[in-house]
Amino acid sequence: MAGASPSQVHPFVQLAIDAMNAYVCDFRFLAPPEGLLERFPVLRRRAGVFVSLKKRGELRGCIGTIEPQRDTLAVEIVENAISAASKDPRFRPVEEEELAELTVSVDILGEPERVAGPGDLDVRRYGVIVKAGARRGLLLPDIEGIASVDEQLSVARKKGGIGESEPVELYRFVVERYH
């Protein structure tokens, strides 16, 4: 899909693909294309974004921001696509030969809301943030292989370096997912 034409994928995903391709092939940081913000004014707002890469159905990179770090959603998508391809510490950087094999998704995060406990969560509908002091872990909703809230919380705790018995604050959020 990384080589897909704009008519085959959502424009937000195409932006991520184009940014990743420009960086991997030419070490170039892509600016959002002329007219994109006019066609999609929502890209002017600010939000946290995760960009996920898969190769043959397996995770190949995923980097995101819980809270916006850039001036616009468009730039957030570009920067996180580049980071997913080059800075995910779990994987070696994506190489040019792999680009055609990658599928890309873009998750735009809604505002996190604090919840009282696991009963307020739904593994398919909500992403989760667990927080203990300055440490926090996040897991997106509807992740393949995560079938229960307990699994979701366990993975998020591990990502944040938070022990299973440590008290935590829980937050949930929705995402707009684009493929």
VENSULRA-V380271 format. One record per residue. N is the residue number from 1. PSI is psi in whole degrees, 0 to 359 (NA if undefined). D_LAST is the distance of its C-alpha to the last C-alpha in whole Angstrom. Layout:
n=N psi=PSI d_last=D_LAST
n=N psi=PSI d_last=D_LAST
This chain:
n=1 psi=337 d_last=10
n=2 psi=338 d_last=11
n=3 psi=8 d_last=14
n=4 psi=155 d_last=12
n=5 psi=158 d_last=13
n=6 psi=332 d_last=12
n=7 psi=345 d_last=12
n=8 psi=344 d_last=10
n=9 psi=162 d_last=7
n=10 psi=144 d_last=7
n=11 psi=330 d_last=10
n=12 psi=323 d_last=9
n=13 psi=320 d_last=6
n=14 psi=322 d_last=9
n=15 psi=315 d_last=12
n=16 psi=317 d_last=11
n=17 psi=313 d_last=11
n=18 psi=319 d_last=14
n=19 psi=315 d_last=15
n=20 psi=315 d_last=15
n=21 psi=315 d_last=17
n=22 psi=320 d_last=19
n=23 psi=312 d_last=20
n=24 psi=319 d_last=20
n=25 psi=323 d_last=22
n=26 psi=4 d_last=24
n=27 psi=39 d_last=24
n=28 psi=137 d_last=24
n=29 psi=118 d_last=22
n=30 psi=134 d_last=20
n=31 psi=147 d_last=21
n=32 psi=133 d_last=18
n=33 psi=150 d_last=19
n=34 psi=131 d_last=22
n=35 psi=347 d_last=21
n=36 psi=316 d_last=18
n=37 psi=331 d_last=19
n=38 psi=320 d_last=21
n=39 psi=328 d_last=19
n=40 psi=79 d_last=17
n=41 psi=337 d_last=19
n=42 psi=334 d_last=17
n=43 psi=352 d_last=16
n=44 psi=338 d_last=20
n=45 psi=177 d_last=20
n=46 psi=140 d_last=20
n=47 psi=158 d_last=18
n=48 psi=148 d_last=17
n=49 psi=140 d_last=14
n=50 psi=137 d_last=12
n=51 psi=125 d_last=10
n=52 psi=138 d_last=10
n=53 psi=137 d_last=10
n=54 psi=147 d_last=11
n=55 psi=119 d_last=14
n=56 psi=40 d_last=15
n=57 psi=354 d_last=13
n=58 psi=143 d_last=15
n=59 psi=134 d_last=14
n=60 psi=348 d_last=15
n=61 psi=144 d_last=15
n=62 psi=117 d_last=14
n=63 psi=144 d_last=16
n=64 psi=179 d_last=16
n=65 psi=131 d_last=18
n=66 psi=317 d_last=19
n=67 psi=152 d_last=21
n=68 psi=140 d_last=21
n=69 psi=344 d_last=23
n=70 psi=172 d_last=22
n=71 psi=332 d_last=23
n=72 psi=159 d_last=20
n=73 psi=323 d_last=16
n=74 psi=314 d_last=16
n=75 psi=326 d_last=18
n=76 psi=316 d_last=17
n=77 psi=313 d_last=13
n=78 psi=308 d_last=15
n=79 psi=319 d_last=18
n=80 psi=331 d_last=15
n=81 psi=316 d_last=13
n=82 psi=316 d_last=17
n=83 psi=321 d_last=18
n=84 psi=325 d_last=15
n=85 psi=337 d_last=16
n=86 psi=345 d_last=20
n=87 psi=4 d_last=21
n=88 psi=116 d_last=20
n=89 psi=347 d_last=23
n=90 psi=346 d_last=22
n=91 psi=155 d_last=21
n=92 psi=157 d_last=23
n=93 psi=146 d_last=21
n=94 psi=139 d_last=19
n=95 psi=156 d_last=21
n=96 psi=322 d_last=21
n=97 psi=339 d_last=21
n=98 psi=340 d_last=18
n=99 psi=317 d_last=16
n=100 psi=341 d_last=15
n=101 psi=353 d_last=14
n=102 psi=143 d_last=12
n=103 psi=145 d_last=8
n=104 psi=138 d_last=6
n=105 psi=150 d_last=5
n=106 psi=124 d_last=7
n=107 psi=119 d_last=9
n=108 psi=121 d_last=12
n=109 psi=137 d_last=15
n=110 psi=172 d_last=17
n=111 psi=126 d_last=21
n=112 psi=142 d_last=22
n=113 psi=137 d_last=25
n=114 psi=141 d_last=28
n=115 psi=159 d_last=29
n=116 psi=327 d_last=32
n=117 psi=183 d_last=31
n=118 psi=334 d_last=28
n=119 psi=342 d_last=29
n=120 psi=5 d_last=27
n=121 psi=158 d_last=24
n=122 psi=114 d_last=22
n=123 psi=331 d_last=19
n=124 psi=325 d_last=17
n=125 psi=323 d_last=17
n=126 psi=140 d_last=18
n=127 psi=166 d_last=17
n=128 psi=144 d_last=21
n=129 psi=127 d_last=23
n=130 psi=137 d_last=26
n=131 psi=131 d_last=29
n=132 psi=104 d_last=32
n=133 psi=232 d_last=34
n=134 psi=349 d_last=32
n=135 psi=141 d_last=30
n=136 psi=148 d_last=27
n=137 psi=146 d_last=24
n=138 psi=143 d_last=20
n=139 psi=131 d_last=18
n=140 psi=161 d_last=15
n=141 psi=162 d_last=15
n=142 psi=51 d_last=14
n=143 psi=130 d_last=14
n=144 psi=133 d_last=15
n=145 psi=350 d_last=19
n=146 psi=105 d_last=19
n=147 psi=349 d_last=21
n=148 psi=161 d_last=23
n=149 psi=320 d_last=24
n=150 psi=316 d_last=27
n=151 psi=317 d_last=24
n=152 psi=314 d_last=22
n=153 psi=321 d_last=25
n=154 psi=314 d_last=26
n=155 psi=317 d_last=23
n=156 psi=320 d_last=23
n=157 psi=314 d_last=27
n=158 psi=317 d_last=27
n=159 psi=328 d_last=24
n=160 psi=0 d_last=27
n=161 psi=35 d_last=30
n=162 psi=126 d_last=31
n=163 psi=154 d_last=33
n=164 psi=332 d_last=33
n=165 psi=358 d_last=36
n=166 psi=140 d_last=36
n=167 psi=141 d_last=35
n=168 psi=159 d_last=32
n=169 psi=140 d_last=31
n=170 psi=138 d_last=28
n=171 psi=147 d_last=25
n=172 psi=158 d_last=22
n=173 psi=157 d_last=19
n=174 psi=163 d_last=16
n=175 psi=154 d_last=13
n=176 psi=114 d_last=10
n=177 psi=129 d_last=7
n=178 psi=136 d_last=4
n=179 psi=NA d_last=0
